[in-house]
Amino acid sequence: MISTMDPFCQFQIEGQTKRTQTHKKGGKTPFWQGQNQEFEISQAMKIGSTQMKVSVIDEKEPNRPDKLKIVGETSTPILGIC
């Protein structure tokens, strides 16, 4: 069965994880207008973190973690976004 993706973005710095709401039927062009995610980057840098991992995940069945599919992910230096 082919269906439209229900993606969300997840951001990780050390032990902190933040995520957007799931964009139901967002497909290949989702957006999260007005959904800002905030991190205390200075705290992360104090414990030696230098990277933020960003993942786009397709959430087909929200109550089934085994059904999550990573669509793509990357890491970026947090020094570049401070």
N, C-alpha and C positions, 0 to 999 in steps of 0.2 A: 504494500500500500504506500503510495506517495502522498505526502502531505506537506503543508507549509510549516516551516520552522517556527518555534516559539522561543526566541533567543533572549538571553540576558547576559550582561557583562559582569565579570567578577574581577576584583582588584585585590592583590595580596602584597603586603609589605610585612616581612617577618611574621609575627603572630596575628597581625590584623588582617581581616578579610571583610571586604564590603562588596555589595552587589546592587545592581539595579533591579527594578521590578521586571518581571517577564513581559516581553512585548508579544502578546498573543497574536499569532499569525503575522508576525513581523517579517517573516521570510528572509530574503537576502538583503533587504534594505530597512532594517529596524532603526528606530530612533528612540531616545529617552529624553525628550525635551523637558527641562525643568527638574531633572533628577540628578542633582549634584551629590557627589560622594566626597566626604572630607576625611583626610587622614592627618594625624599628628606626625608629620614627617620629621620634625626635629627630634622627637622621641625615638623614631626608628633609626635615625642616624646615630644617636647616642649609643645604641646597642650594636652598631656596626653594619646595619643594613645599607646596601648600596643600590638595590634593584627593586622595581615594582613589577610584578607579573600581572598581565592583563589577559583574561580569557573570555572568549565568547562561547557560550554553552547553549545548546538546544535542550529545552526542558519540555519534553513531551508529556511526562506524567510527574507532576510536582511532588507527589508523595512516594515516589519510587526513585531513590538516588541511583539505583543501578540502571535506570533508563536515561540518565543524563549523557549527552554526547558532546564532546569538545569539538567545536567547529574550527576554532583557531586560537592560538595564544602566542604571546610575545613577552619579552621583558625589556624594560627601559630603565636607564640609570635615573635614580631619583634626584641626583644633583642637577640634572637637566631640566627638572620641572619645578625646582624650588625658586 
